[in-house]
Amino acid sequence: MAAAPQNPYDAVLHAARDVAKLGCALDAEMLGTALLGSVYSVATTDRAQAVRDFVGEFLSATIRRRTASATTIREVFAALVPEATGAGEVKRGSLTPAWADQLGRVRPTGCYAYGDVYGDQTSYLVTFAYDDLEDGGPEHAIVALVDHNIGITKDVFVGSPAERILSQVREMCAGDELTWFREEDPARLRSEVSRHLEITDDLSDLPQDGNLSTDRALATARLGLLPKSVVPALVEPPELSGPDRERLLRDFLSSAEASRFGLEKISADDELASLHFCLSLLLDHAASLPDPDPLRWSPAVAGLFLLDWVHRRAVLDMDDAAMLPRVTRAWSAYAMRKRGLPDAASSQTDTLVEEMIPEFARLYATGEKRSPATAAVAQLISEGVDPNDPEAIDAWIETNRHRLSDD
């Protein structure tokens, strides 16, 4: 019975004990990226740096290991994380397989992007081929999914053969009018994936579905072969200024969509107050997103707004709760038209927003998603205290001091 590994480096060597028996460089790189994925996934801060540190420490700790598997996995790690300390000093071992010469020796053969017309997500796809297909392995694809609602690279995937993956993507997009596909500038692709991946690296909890952890090292190594952009990375557009907000709201209120939902007929003071409050919530929610464009609307954005954000951030009275679904549906139709999206997008969004309304009403009634601050404001209002009146709040606190102490 073999002894258990004594340290993380021995554990890696044990897991990679058959690496030299693999048939090509791509198989070895896939094994290497999977092993480094465990380091990436358990790190608590700056995961990319954690992987670089681990590889540097691994190379230092195993420098005297002379077995075929040890020398081979050292070369694999050096190719996957070339910026790690000591990676440039790793030499070919006499027992490493012939295909080790092909580690990392690939060239990009195509760059593409595709996504949904709403702008929720963009997938970037790059195909690569080895200099020597026999020793290197088949042409393969790197796919990175950027989620614009969260502002992260949500997943990366390495797969082969590249032509099959690319054909499937082309076919999927051609058959769905709510998706698009195009060739992409390599430098822009690298910039977009990398800047969103930096945010992912610092998340406290990684996305659970997909291949992000296991395929990240190889995907990053491949993307590093693309040219760097000479144009500064796109910055987030600024929030709407006060005058811009007013112009947008005036345009909306005079639109056919506002008329269709009866918003232009509202004249009672209390209803007008609710209408403008609901519109302000829509714009405030847009400003809270990574892409703060209030016209970038979709079923996903509507769900974030109606079923999460508004309950955590706003205190609605019964008039507001009755008004918000109407305003949201009208805004959905308005935003779709302003962005020139197909009728199918507008129809799909309206249907899904309508389906969300019962759950919105339930969450409003239960208050289960209210933040502590929102719940406190709601409590003040329910007891007749104006949350904008500091003296009234102080008086309420003094009157209820015993109750607050008990809580």
C-alpha positions, 0 to 999 in steps of 0.5 A: 500500500502506497504512503499518502502524499506528505504535502500538496506538491507530492499530492500533485505528483501522485495525481500526475503520475501517468502524465508522461504516458498521455498521447499528446500535448493537449491531453497533458495541458488538460490534465495540468489545468485541472490540477491547477483548478483545485488551487484556484477554487480553494483560494480565498483572495486573488485566485490568479496570483494564488495559482502563480504562487503555487506553480512557483513553489511547486517548481522550486520544491520539485527541482530535483525530481527526475522521474518522467512524470515529475519532469513532464508535469513541471514542463506542463505547469511552466507552459500553462503559467509562464509568468510563475517564478522559475517557469522560464528556467524549466528545462526539457527532461531526458525522460519526457515524451516527444510531445512535450516540445509542443506544450503551448506551441499553438497559434490562433486560427479564428476569433468570434463572439456571440450572444443574446440581443438583450446584451445580458451575456456575450460568449467569446470563442477562439480556435487554436492549432498546434504547430505539430498536430500529431504531437500537439493534438487536435485544433481546439477552442476556448470559449469564455462567457461574460455576464454583463448583468454581474460584470464577470467572466462567468465560465471558461471552457476548453474543448475539441475538435474546434470545427465541431464546436464552431459549427454548433455555435453558428448553427445555434445562432442562425436558428435563433433570431434572439442571438447574434454571431460575428467575427471578433477583433483578437485584441478586443476579445482578450481585453474583454475576457481578461478584465471581467476575469479579474473581477471573477478572481476576487469573488468570495464564491465562484459560479458553481456551474461550468468549467471555470476552475478546471479550465481557467489556467489553460484558457488564460495561457491561450488568451495570453497569445492574442495581441494586447489592445492598444486602445484603452479598455472600454470604461463603464458609461457614466450614470445619467445626469439629472437633465438626461434622466428628465429627458428620458422620462419625458420621452417615455411618458409621451410614448406609445408604450406608456399610452398602451398601459394607461400611464398617460391618463394618470392625473391623481396626485397619489398615483402620479407620485407612485408613477414617478417613484416607480420610474425613479426605481427603474433608473436607480436599478439600472445605475446599480448594474455594471452596464448602467444603461436603463435601456438595456432591458431583458427578462434577466434584468427585469427579474433582478429588478422585480424579484430582488433589487426592489425588495432589498432597496425600496419601501413600497406602499400599496399604491407603489406595489400596484403601479410598479408592474404596469410601469415595468411592462411599459418600460420593457416595451419602450426599451425594446423599441428604442434599441431596435430589438426584434418583435420576438424580444419584446413579446418574450420579455413582456410574457416573462415579466407578466409571469413574474408579477405573482411572485413580485406580489408575494415578496412584497406581501411577505417582506422576506427579501427586505434588507435590515435597513429597508425593513427598519424604514418600513417599520417607521412608515407603518408607525406613522413616522416620516423617515425623512424627519430626523427629529421624528426618528429620534423621538421614535427611538426614544419612545421605543428604546426598551423594545430596541434593547430587547431586540 
